Amino acid sequence: MKSPISDTFSDKLTPFLSFERQHWAALRKSVPLKLTEQDLKPLLGFNEELSLDEVRTIYLPLTRLINYYIEENIRRQNVLHRFLGGESPKVPYIIIISIAGSVAVGKSTSARILQSLLSHWPSERKVDLITTDGFLHPLSYLQKHQLLQKKGFPISYDTPKLIHFLADIKSGKHHVKAPIYSHLTYDIIPEQFNVIDQPDILILEGLNVLQPNDNRANQTFVSDFVDFSIYVDAEESLLKEWYIRRFLKFRQSAFSNPNSYFKHYANLSEQEAIATASRIWDDINGLNLRENILPTRERANLILKKGVNHEVELVKLRK
C-alpha cells in the first residue's frame, strides 16, 4: 500500500511531512460537516468558487488537527501553572491561529471557513477573525512617507500596534479594539473598531503574519503570539492570473462606486484593465511576494499548496 506521505521531498532533508490530497482527506476521521452549500456561499472570496467537497477534503482534517494543537497548548499551559504554584490560571488561555500568504491566494476564504468550522466542533466556541489590514498605516501616512507603492509590504504596517493588540488578547483583556480598514476608500476608517472580548480562538489573517521585523536581538514578533500558523501557497503564475481576474470583476463592481479610491479604473477597457492589473502585480504584489511573503513560508506549521481552481493539491505539515 502506498504511504500517505508524499515522496516528493523524500530525497531531501525537510522539516515537513507532505500529503497528497486524497491521503490528507482520510485524516478527517469522524469530524462532522456542519456546513451546507447555503452556509458556504457567504464565506467565499470575491473571485473564488469552492465546493463542500473541498471543505470535507481539506478543511475538516485541518480542523481536527487544530483541535489537537489546542488541547496540547492548554495542557502545556496547565503544566506551567502547576509548576508556578498550582494555582488555576487567572485569565482564559486564548488560542491564536494565523493565516499568511500572497494577495489573491484566498487567505480570507480559508480564514472564514476555519472560523465557521471551529465555532461548532467539537463544541460551541467563540471564534473571532481579524485581518491585519486594520493595522496598515493610514493613507495620509503612506502618502507623506512615499510608501503607497509599498502598501502591503512590512514597512506599511504599524507592527508595534499589532503586537500590542495581540499581547492584550493573550493577556485576557476585555474589549480590545482593532482598527477597521475599508477596501472601498483604501484607508483606515476613523474612530471605528472591531472589539474583541476574550474569544476562545482568534484567527489572524494577513500577508505578513509570519514576517520577522528585522534582525535586532530581543525583539518581539507577531508570530511569538501565534499557537498555530498556516501558509496558503500557489505558484506565482496562478496568483497573478487570479489577481487579474479579481481586478476585472472589481472593475465592474466596487470600482464603479463613486466613493471608491479606485473609481478611475472603472472606465478602463478590458485590455487596459488587464495591462494595469498586470503592471500592479509586477511592480507591487509580485515583488512583495518574492521579497517578503514567500521567504516566510517555511516558518508555518502547515502549508496548503493550491493548484488551478483554488483546489488544494498538497498539504505540508511541520514534523
N, C-alpha and C positions, 0 to 999 in steps of 0.2 A: 504494500500500500504506500502511495506517495506521501511523503511527510507534509504536514500542513504548513511547514515553514518553507518559504521560497528559497531556492538555492541561488538566487540572483547574486547574492553577496557572499556565497559560501567560500569563495577563494580569497576573500579579504577579511581583514580584522575589522569588525564593525560592532558598535555598541547596541545595534538594533536587531530584533527578530523581524523578519519580513513575511507577511501573509498575503497570499493571493486572495482575491475577492471571495471565492466560494468557501475557502477554508476559514476565513475570518467570520463569515456568516454562521458557520457551525458553532462558533463560540457564543452565540446568542443564548443557547440552552433554553431555559424556561421563561426568559424575560417576556412579559406580555406586551403586545402592541395595543396601546390605548388611543392612538390617533386614528382618525378617519380621514378620507380624502377631503372632506369639508374642513376638518381641523388643520390640514396641511397647507391649504392654499394661502392663508394669511401669513404663513411662516416663510414663504418663498421670496427670494430676491426678485428684483425688477426684471432680470434677464435670465431667470432660471426656471427650468422645468424639472422637478424632482418627484419621483414616484414613491408610493408607500413601500414598494419593493426595496428602494434604496434605503429607506428608514429601517426596514427589517434587516437588510443585509449588512449595513454599515453601522447605523446608529444604535440599534438595540444591543449588539455586543459591546459597543463602546460605553453605553450606559451601564451595563453590567460591570465592566472593568472599572469605571469611575467610582461606582459604589464600593468596590473592594478597596480602592485607594482612600475613599472617605473613611471607611471603617478602620483602616490601618492608621490613618492620620489621627483619628480620635483616640485609638488605643495608645499611640505614641504620646499624645498629649496627656493622657491619664497617667502614664508611666512617669512622665516628668513631674506632674503634680504630686504623685506619691513620693517621689524622690525628694521633693522640696518640702515635704512635711505632711503629706497625706490629706491635705485639705482639698475639698471639691473646687473646681475652677469657679472663679467669681464672675466670669463672663463666658458666654457661649463660644464654642470653637467654631469659627466661620470658615468654610472651605472656599477657596478662590481658584477658579479654573480660568485659564487664559487661552484665547484662540488667536493665533497670528497667521499672517500670510499676505500675499500681494493684493493690490487693488483688483477687483473683478473676479477674484478666485471663489467667492461665495462664503466668506467668513461669517457674515451676518446671518445667512440662512442656517449654517451649521450651529451657530450660537442659539438661534431661536428654537431649532429642533431639539437641541440638548436641554434648553430651558424647559420646554414642554414635557419632555420625557422624564427628566429628573424631578420635576414638580409632583409627579404622580406615582413614581415607583422607586423603591419598594414601599414607600409610604408618602402621604401628603407632606410636601415640604415647601418652604418659601424660597424660591429661586429668583434672584434679581439679575438683570442684564444691563451692563453699562458698556458703552463704546468709548474708546479713547479720543474720539473726535471732539468731545466736550472739553478736552484738555489741550486742544490746539491753542496757540496764542491767538488773540483776536485779530481780525483782518487789518485793523489800523496798525497794530504792532508789526505784522508781517510786511505791510507796505512801508512803514517807517524804516524798518531794518533791511529792506530789499530782499525779503525771503519768500515772496509769492511763488517764485519758481522752485522753491524748496518746500512747498507745503506738502506735508505728509512725511518729510524727512525728519529724523530725530530732532534736529535743531528747531523745528517749527512747533514743538510741543513744550508746554510748561511742565516738564518732568518732575521737578520738586513738588508742584501742586498735586500731581497724580500720586506720587509716593506718599504724600501727607494724607491724601484721601484713603489710600489702601491701608495705611497704618491705623487710621481711625476705625476703619471697618474691622480690621483684625483685632483691635483692642476692645471691640464690642460696644463702641459708642452708638448712641441713638441718633436718628435723624441726621445722617451725614449727607451733605449736599454735593451733588455732581453737576457741573455746568452742562447746558444743553446746546448742541450745535445744530444749526439749520443748513441743510444741503441746498435749500432754496436761495437763501441770502449769502451762503458761503461764509458764514460768520457765527460766532457765539451769540446766543440770544441773551441780551442784558436782563439781569435780575430774574431769570427763570432757571429752575433747577429740578433735577431728579433727586428725590430724597430716599436714601437707603437706610432702612431701620432694622438692623440685626437680622439679616436673612440667614437661612441655613447654608445657602450656597450663593456666591456671587460669580457670575460669568463676566469676564473682562475681555472684550473683543477689540482688536486693533492691529494696525500694520506692524508696530514696533514693540510689542509687549515682551518680546524675548531679547530686546536690544540692550546691551550694557551702555551706560552713558559715555564713559571714556575709560582710560586705563589708570585713573587715580586710585590709590590704595584707600581702604577703609570707606568705600563709597557704597551706598545703598542703591540697589537696582529694583525696578518694578518686579522682576522675576523672583526676588527674595521673598515676596509675599504670596507667591503662587504655589498651590499644592499640586496641581496637575496642569501641564501645558500641552497644547495641540497646535500643530502647524499644518495648515491646509495648502497643499502644493499642487503645481501643474507646470507643464512646460511653458516657457515664455511665449512661444508662438501661439499657444492656445489662449493664454492670458490676454495677449494683445488682441486676438480675434474677439474674445468675449468683451473686452473693453470697448472696442469699436462698435460692436453690436449694441451694447448698452448705450453708448453715446448717441447712436442713431435713434434709439427708442426715446431717449430723453429729449432729443431734438423735436420730436412730435408731441411731447407731453410737457414735462417740467420746464424745459427751456422756453416754451411758449407763454409761460406765466409772466405777466408784466413785472412782477416783483422778483423774478429770478435774476441772480447775478450774471447768469449766462444767457440772458434773453437775446443777445446779439448773435447767438449761434442758431436761433430758431429759423432764420431766413436763409441759411446756407442750403445750397443744392446738396443732393445725396453725395455726389463726388467730392464737393468741397468739405462736407461733414466728415467723410471717410479720411480725407487728407489731413484735416485738422485734428481728428482723434488720433490718427497715426503719429502725427508730429508731437502731440501732447504725451503720448505713450513713450516715444523715443527720448524726448527731452526731459521728462519728469518721472512718470511712473515706472518705466522700464529701468531708468537709471537708479531710482530709489530701490527697486527690487534687487538689482545686481550689487549695489554698493552697501545696502543696509539691511534689507529684509532677508534675502536668501542666505547670507552668511550666518544667520541665527538659526536656521532650520534644524541643525543637528543638536541644538540645545533643548529641543522639545522632548517631552515624554512620549509623544505619539505623533506620527506624520501620516496624513491622509493624502495620497497621491491620486489626483484626478486625471481622467482622460477626457475624451470627447463627451459632449452632452452632460458635463459635470458629474459623471459617474466615477466613483472611487474605484480604482483598479488595483491599488496596492496599499496595504497598511503596514507601517513600520513602528514597532513598539520597542521602546528602550528596555534593555535587559535589566 
